[in-house]
Amino acid sequence: MKAQFKHAFMTGLSARGGVFAVIFIMFFIFIALGSLGWLPFAAQVTAVALGGIAIAVMLAANIVGDVMIVRRMFAVPGAYLHALTPVPRWQTLLTGVIVMMVWDVVTMAVVITGEVWMSLILAGDSVGIVWEAIRGSGVEVFYVLLNIALLMAGYLLMVMIVLFCVTLRKSVFYQKPAGGLLTVLVALGILYAVSLSQIVLAPFGTVSRFGVFFNIYLGGVVGTIVYALLTLAEAAVLFVLTSRLMERKINL
């Protein structure tokens, strides 16, 4: 399994490592000079503008990196390593999912933090004062962390929906007439099932309907925690189904 982590990590590194390094160095220079007061106002504006572009570039690089990791699991020649490795398929699937999430979360967290930091410098706010304000409001920090956890759960669910559909296309629907269309229909069905599942959270919030889809507005900590747990449970179900399909048959 260590080898799987290594190869998946290197695949992600080859796609976005250089981009991340350039963006990190750019933010480091701008933040250091701005914090010392050595950055003119025009340069601060330019830094913030470049930071916005950097977020979009990093997002694109992450998408490319994730696609490369997925292709390595399902397309030749990289998929042969997964197929011939004497470990359960759930382990190889888990390594790919973990590496994708770590790369995406770390890179985007660093880039967004750098952009926010530069925006604070541009606005003339002291980062130290802002940090002290955050430290003095424990409840607000808890809500922020809770929403971050919810966002991570939603991202994991999205990744598992994509991986499940790719696996379905490479196994059950392989060389089937209209296999691509059937995969799209399954993906839409999963999205609808996820939307419909929010009804069970009705005691914790207000459920609204948009056409055939449902959405829930949560107003409390308990509801948000339950929503995160529901999302994780849905991702876990898709993970188990995907690993079972990978064990069954993958056509390369």
C-alpha positions in Angstrom: 0.0 0.0 0.0 3.0 2.3 0.6 3.9 1.9 -3.1 0.4 2.9 -4.1 0.6 6.0 -2.0 4.0 6.8 -3.5 2.9 6.4 -7.1 -0.4 8.3 -6.6 1.4 11.1 -4.8 4.0 11.4 -7.6 1.3 11.4 -10.2 -0.4 14.3 -8.4 3.0 16.1 -7.9 3.8 15.9 -11.6 0.6 17.7 -12.5 0.5 20.5 -10.0 3.8 20.6 -8.0 5.4 23.2 -10.2 2.3 25.4 -10.3 1.9 25.2 -6.5 5.6 26.0 -5.9 5.4 29.1 -8.1 2.2 30.4 -6.5 3.6 29.7 -3.0 6.8 31.6 -3.7 4.8 34.5 -5.2 2.5 34.8 -2.1 5.5 34.4 0.2 7.3 37.4 -1.4 4.2 39.6 -1.5 3.1 38.8 2.0 6.7 39.3 3.4 7.1 42.7 1.7 3.6 43.8 2.5 3.9 42.9 6.2 7.1 44.9 6.4 5.4 47.9 4.7 7.8 47.7 1.7 5.1 47.1 -0.9 3.6 50.1 -2.5 -0.2 50.4 -2.8 -0.2 49.7 -6.5 1.9 46.6 -6.0 -0.5 45.4 -3.2 -3.5 45.8 -5.6 -1.5 43.8 -8.3 -0.7 41.1 -5.7 -4.4 40.7 -4.8 -5.3 40.6 -8.5 -2.6 38.0 -9.2 -3.8 36.0 -6.1 -7.3 35.8 -7.6 -5.8 34.5 -10.9 -3.6 32.1 -8.9 -6.7 30.5 -7.2 -8.2 29.8 -10.7 -4.9 28.4 -12.0 -4.4 26.2 -8.9 -8.0 24.9 -9.2 -7.3 24.0 -12.9 -4.0 22.3 -12.0 -5.8 20.3 -9.3 -8.4 19.1 -11.7 -5.8 18.0 -14.1 -3.9 16.3 -11.3 -7.0 14.5 -10.1 -7.8 13.3 -13.7 -4.3 11.9 -14.0 -4.7 10.0 -10.8 -8.1 8.6 -11.9 -6.6 7.7 -15.3 -3.8 5.9 -13.5 -6.4 3.7 -11.8 -8.5 3.0 -14.8 -6.5 3.5 -18.0 -3.4 1.7 -19.3 -0.5 1.4 -18.7 -0.9 2.8 -15.1 -3.9 0.7 -14.4 -1.9 -2.5 -14.7 -0.1 -1.6 -11.5 -3.4 -1.5 -9.7 -4.7 -4.7 -11.4 -1.6 -6.7 -10.6 -0.9 -5.4 -7.1 -1.7 -8.2 -4.6 -3.8 -6.0 -2.3 -7.6 -5.6 -2.1 -9.0 -3.1 -4.5 -10.5 -1.0 -1.7 -6.9 -0.2 -0.6 -5.8 1.0 -4.0 -9.0 3.0 -4.3 -8.5 4.5 -0.8 -4.9 5.6 -1.6 -6.2 7.4 -4.7 -9.0 9.2 -2.9 -6.7 10.2 0.0 -4.0 11.6 -2.2 -6.5 13.5 -4.3 -8.1 15.1 -1.3 -4.7 15.9 0.4 -3.4 17.5 -2.7 -6.5 19.5 -3.4 -7.2 20.6 0.2 -3.6 21.6 1.0 -2.9 23.5 -2.2 -6.3 25.4 -2.2 -6.0 26.1 1.5 -2.6 27.7 1.1 -3.6 29.7 -2.0 -6.8 31.0 -0.5 -5.1 31.8 2.8 -2.4 33.8 0.9 -5.1 35.7 -1.0 -7.0 36.6 2.2 -3.8 37.6 3.9 -2.9 39.9 1.0 -6.4 41.4 1.0 -6.0 42.2 4.7 -2.7 43.9 4.0 -4.4 45.9 1.2 -7.3 46.9 3.4 -4.8 48.1 6.0 -6.0 45.6 8.7 -3.4 44.1 11.0 -3.3 40.3 10.6 -2.3 40.1 14.3 -5.5 42.0 15.3 -7.6 39.8 13.2 -6.0 36.7 14.6 -6.6 37.9 18.2 -10.2 38.6 17.3 -10.6 35.1 16.0 -8.9 33.6 19.1 -11.3 35.5 21.3 -14.4 34.1 19.6 -14.4 30.3 20.3 -18.0 29.8 19.1 -17.3 31.4 15.8 -14.2 29.3 15.3 -16.2 26.2 16.1 -18.8 27.1 13.4 -16.0 27.7 10.9 -14.4 24.3 11.6 -17.8 22.6 11.4 -18.5 24.2 8.0 -15.1 23.2 6.8 -15.8 19.6 7.9 -19.1 19.8 6.0 -17.4 21.1 2.9 -14.8 18.3 3.1 -17.6 15.7 3.4 -19.4 17.1 0.4 -16.1 17.1 -1.6 -15.5 13.5 -0.7 -19.0 12.6 -1.8 -18.4 14.3 -5.1 -15.2 12.5 -5.7 -16.8 9.1 -4.9 -19.7 9.8 -7.3 -17.2 10.4 -10.1 -15.1 7.3 -9.2 -18.2 5.2 -9.0 -19.5 6.3 -12.4 -16.0 5.7 -14.0 -15.9 2.3 -12.5 -19.4 1.5 -13.6 -18.5 2.6 -17.2 -15.4 0.4 -17.1 -17.2 -2.7 -15.7 -21.0 -3.1 -16.0 -21.5 -0.8 -19.0 -18.3 -1.7 -20.8 -18.9 -2.1 -24.5 -22.7 -2.0 -23.8 -24.8 -0.1 -26.3 -25.3 3.5 -25.1 -23.0 2.7 -22.1 -22.0 6.4 -21.8 -25.6 7.5 -21.7 -26.4 4.9 -19.1 -23.5 6.1 -17.0 -24.8 9.7 -17.2 -28.3 8.5 -16.2 -26.9 6.7 -13.2 -24.9 9.8 -12.2 -28.1 11.9 -12.4 -29.9 9.2 -10.4 -27.3 9.3 -7.7 -27.5 13.1 -7.5 -31.3 12.9 -7.2 -31.0 10.2 -4.5 -28.5 12.5 -2.6 -31.0 15.4 -2.9 -33.9 13.2 -1.8 -32.0 11.9 1.2 -32.0 15.3 2.7 -35.7 14.8 3.6 -34.6 12.7 6.6 -33.0 15.8 8.0 -36.3 17.7 8.1 -36.5 17.6 11.9 -33.2 19.7 12.0 -34.1 22.3 9.4 -36.4 23.5 6.6 -36.7 21.4 3.5 -37.5 23.3 0.2 -38.2 21.9 -3.2 -36.7 23.1 -6.6 -38.5 21.2 -9.3 -37.8 17.5 -8.6 -34.8 18.3 -6.3 -34.8 19.1 -2.6 -32.6 21.3 -0.5 -32.5 21.8 3.3 -31.6 24.9 5.3 -30.0 24.0 8.6 -30.1 26.4 11.6 -28.2 24.6 14.3 -25.1 22.8 15.2 -26.8 19.4 15.6 -28.4 19.6 12.2 -25.1 20.5 10.6 -23.3 17.6 12.3 -26.1 15.2 11.2 -25.9 16.5 7.7 -22.1 16.0 7.6 -22.6 12.4 8.9 -25.2 11.7 6.3 -22.9 13.0 3.6 -20.1 10.8 4.9 -22.4 7.8 5.0 -23.4 8.3 1.4 -19.7 8.6 0.4 -18.9 5.4 2.3 -21.7 3.5 0.5 -20.3 4.6 -2.9 -16.8 3.7 -1.7 -17.9 0.2 -0.9 -19.8 -0.2 -4.2 -16.9 1.1 -6.2 -14.4 -1.2 -4.6 -16.7 -4.2 -5.1 -17.1 -3.3 -8.8 -13.3 -2.9 -9.1 -12.9 -6.4 -7.6 -15.5 -7.8 -9.9 -14.0 -6.7 -13.2 -12.3 -3.7 -14.7 -11.8 -3.6 -18.4 -8.5 -1.8 -19.3 
